[in-house]
């Protein structure tokens, strides 16, 4: 029978594995592409929105502050990987999207990232990976619902 101690052990193991994988991915991104995980995450978010995202929406998607987003967008823009555009009808808001160079660079990084993750999680069969991903998604949905309830 599962009890609180079992769930606590599960949490600690999830945390340890997640931190280890994240550390290895950070190292690989720095070594292979001279970039950071937050930059990769931002480019990934922008790649899913080819028409761009408002800066505030980007903060929400990434769950980071507007200040963090601004700094990363500044650097990506300076390198020609992203561009800012005004939002029609809202002089204060800006949209951000990847440039063609940014899309190409993200494609290179994403391919390598997928390979690294595949290697790191290679002990799982495809079926095990799908089942665990499904279960974790259910847990995330439960947590999201709880956050919304708590906010009310």
N, C-alpha and C positions, 0 to 999 in steps of 0.2 A: 504494500500500500504506500502510495506516495504521500509524503508529508512536507512540511515547510523546509526542513533541512535538505531534502532531495531537490526541491526547487531552488534553494539557495546554491547548492553545488552546481546545478545546471547553469544558473546565472553566472557564477564565477568561471565556469569552463567556457561558456559562450564569450564572456568578456576577454579571457586570456587568449582564446583562439582568434577573436576579432582583432585584438590589439596586435597580436603577432603577424597576422596577415596584412593588416594595415601598415605596419612598420616595414615589412618586406616590399610592399607595393610602393611606399614612399621612397625607399632606397632605390628601387628599380627605376622609377620615374626620374629621380634626380640623376642617377648614373647614365641612363640611356638617352634621356631627352632634356636634361638640365632644366627640369620643371618640378612643380610641386603637386601634391594631391589636390589641394584646393583649386589650383588652376585647371587641372584635369577635370575635376568635378564641374567647374563652371563651363568649360568647353563642352562637356557631355550634356549639361542642361541646355545650353544654347544649340547644340546639334539637334536636339529634339524639337526645337522651335525655330525653323529656318527664317520665319518672318521677324524673329526677334522677341524679346521679352522686356517689359518695363523693368527698370532697376529694382523697384520694390517687389515685383513678382519674382525676380531672380533671387532676391534675399529670402523670400518665402520658400521657394523651391529648394534652396540650399540650406535653409535654416541657419543663416548667419546674419550678422548685422549689416545694415546699409553701408557702414564704413568699410567693412571687409570686402563687400562687393565692389565698392568704388575703387579701392586700391588694386584689386585684381583686374578689373576692367581697364583701369589706367595703364597697367603694364601690358595687357593683351593688345590694347589699342596702339600703344607705342611701338609694339612689334609688328603691327599690321595684321594681327590675327582676329581682331574684333573691331567693330565700329559702333559709335553712338549715333542715334538718329532722334530728332525731336518727335514727340508724340503730338499728332494733329489735335488741336483743340485744348492742349494742356501745356502751357509754356514752361511749367516747372518740371515736367516728367521727361525722362529720356528712355528710349528703347536701346537695346544692345543686341547685336547679332554677329555671328561669325562672318568674316570675310571669306572669299574663296580660298585664300591662303590658310585661314584658320580652319576651314572645313577639311582641307587636305592634311594639315598637321594633326588635327584631331583624329582623322581616320588612321594615320600612321600609329599614333599613340594608343588608340582604342584597340587596334589589332594586337599590338604587343601586350597591352593590359589583359586582354582576353586570354592570351597564351599563358601569361604569368598566373592568372587565377586558375586556369585549367590545370596547370602544374601543381599549384598549391593545394587544390582540392581533388587531385587525381585519385585519392583513396576512395572516393565515392563513385558508385556506379551512376549512370544517368538516371536510373529509377530512384535511387536513394537521394540524389541531388534534387530531383523534382519533388519528391515527397517531403523532404526537409524544407525546401523553399516554400512549398504550399503551406506547411504548418506554420512556418515563421511569418508568412504573409497574413495568415489568420490571426496570429498573435498581434501583429502590427495593426491590423484593422480593429481589433478589440481595444488596443491602446489608444488609437485615434478616436474611437467612439468615447472612451473614458475621458480623454482630454477635452472633447467637445462638451460632454456633460459637466465636467468640472468648471469649464469656462462660463457656463450659464448660471 
